[in-house]
Every structure is written in structure tokens, then in C-alpha cells.
Amino acid sequence: MHEQPSPLAVARTRAAERQDHPLLTVDEAARKLRVSPMTVRRACDAGELPCIRFGRARRISREYVEGLLQEAAGGAEIEVDTANSAEAVG
């Protein structure tokens, strides 16, 4: 008989898989950007944050979010425009 993996082992495996996934959920993007999930949803709805929609679910590019954070880490104020690109301001 096969032993079932422990719930903790399953949770760790799933967390590791999510870390490498190219798409973030709204909650994951919100945590990375340190804003509320509602702010992420509103930015997606306004076209300020590019997202992919699957029915009601939204996914945001991990690469895009990390790019925003890298630009901000350089001390630049970031303005997200509706052309789906981030530009440094000032």
C-alpha cells in the first residue's frame, strides 16, 4: 500500500509550485504590491494593471509585478498607464 503524504508536505509542495508559476492570483499580487486585493481588481478593471481573465478569475503576470517592484526599488515613482507599461515618473 502507498502511504499518503502528510498535509504539511502537500501544502509545501503546492506553495513551491505557486512560487514558480508565471501568473499570480489577485491576492498574491496584492501581497507583493502591499495593497488590498480590491485595489488590484480596480487597477485591472481600469486597465492600469494588465491581467488575464478566466471567467471571473483574474491572473496577473509575475514578471510585470516584479518589474514594477524593481523600478520602485530604484527610487523612481512608478505610474502605471493604460497602455500596459510602467514608466518612471520625475
Secondary structure, 3 states (H helix, E strand, C coil): CCCCCCHHHHHHHHHHHHHHCCEECHHHHHHHHCCCHHHHHHHHHCCCCCCEEECCEEEEEHHHHHHHHHHHHCCCEEEECCCCCEEEEC
